[in-house]
Amino acid sequence: MLRIGYGCDVHQFGGCRSLIIGGVNVPYVTGIKAHSDGDVLVHALIDALLGAACFGDIGAMFPDTDAKYNNVDSRKLLRIAWEKVSMQGYSLGNIDITVILQIPRINTYIYQMRQHLSSDLNCLINNINIKATTTDALGYIGRSEGIACIAIALLSC
């Protein structure tokens, strides 16, 4: 049986936190406003994995009202979520992720992001695709006020 999950996350730029995308510290003039480390890529991926397994969403599993998740490394949350999903007999088919931001450019960091996810999910790096796009200067992303990410995950059982 195949199961498809979809995840989406958005964060506002600002604050003193670093800009973390896919577990990589991306140099930029500002960071992200968030309860955790604000890693939109990992947050969207967690939602996609949980959605495919019908386990709700990241907010239910890791509520931002719980102080233990304040400033937490999102990759840690990914490993916890993946353990829950894989313990139900699911294996990963593939992941496709799109990061939507005007700046900074992240193409030089994508391979490192894929390496992190491959390690966290214990899968082949070739099962993970990450790409980036802009909004051609339209909207809040085009004005460099924030960042968004969409992830799709295919699970098999």
N, C-alpha and C positions, 0 to 999 in steps of 0.2 A: 504494500500500500504506500502511495506517495502522498505527502502532505506539504502544502505550500504556506509559508507565513510571510507577512508583510509588516515592516516596522518603519516608523517615521519619528524623527526627533528634531527639535528646533531649539537653539539657544541664542541668547543675546550676547553680543560682545560687550566687554566692560569688566570692571573689577580688577583685582590684583592677581588673580589666578592665572597660571600659564595656559596657553592654548594647546590642548591635547586633542589629537585626532587619531583614532586608531591606535592608541597607546603611544603615539609619537609626540614629543614636545616640538611643536612647529613654531619657529621664531616669528613673533608678530608683536606689534606695538601694544596690544591689549590681549586680555584673556577672555574667559567666558564667565558669565554670571550663572551660577548653578549651585545646587546643594552638594552634589558630588564633585568630581573633577570636571564635569561638563563635557565629556567625550561623546559628542553627538553620534559619531559613527558606531561606537560600541553600544550606545543606548538603543539606536535603531536596530542593530543586529540582535540584541537581546529580545526586543519586542518581536522581531521576525521569528526567532527560534521559539519563543514562548507561544506565539500565535499559531505556528504550525503544529505544535503539540497540544493546543487548546489549554494552555496553562495561564491564561490571563495576560497581564502586561507587566512591564518593569515597575510601574508605580505600585501595583499590588504586591509584588514580591519584595521590592526594596523601597518602601515609602519614604518620601522626603520629609515626613514628620518624625522619623526615627533618627535620633542624633548619631547613632552608630554609622550611618551612611554619609554623614557630613564629611566632605573632602575625601571620600573613599576613592580608591583607584577603580575605575570602571572595569578594567580587565579582571579584577577580582570578582566583580559581580557577574561578568560573562562566564567565568569558570564555574561559579556556583549554579547559574542558570543552565549551562550546558550539562553539568552533572545531573541535574534534575531531569532534563529532557532525555539524555542518553540512558539514564537508569530505567526509563520506561521502554527501552528497546529500540529507540530511534537511532539511526545513523545519518550522517550528513551527506547529502548529495552534492549540492553546491550552494554558494552564496554569491549574490550580485548586489553591489552597493554603489550608490551615487551620492557623492558629497556635493552640496550646492553652496557655493560661496563666491563672492566677487574677488576678494583678496583675503589672505595671501594665496599664492599659487602653491599647490601641494604635490604636483606631479613627481617631484624628486623624492618624496617621502612615501609614495604608495607601496613600493616593494617592501619597505620596512614595516608598514602597516600590515601587509599581507603576511609577513613573517610572524608578527605578533599574534595575529588571529589564528594562523596555522598552529602555532604552539599552544595557544589557549584552548583550541578545539580539538587538538590532537588529530589533525587531518593534513592532507597534502596541500601545499600552497596553491597548486593548480585548481583546487576546488573553490578558490576565493578570488573574485574579481572586484576591484575597486576602481572607480573612475570619478572624475571631478568635472563639474560644469559651472558656469556662471548664469546669471539671469540677465545678461547684457545690460547691466546697470539699472534694471527695473526693480522697484519695490524695496523693502527693508534689506534684503540681501544685496541688491545692487547698490544701495547706499552704504554698504559695509557696516550695517547695524547688527547683523547676526549671520548665523550659519544654519543650514538644515541638512538632513541626511535621510535617504530612503534606502531600506535594505529588504531584500527578498531572500528567503532561505527555503531550500528543498530538503525535506527529510524523507527517509524511507524506513519502513518497519517490516 
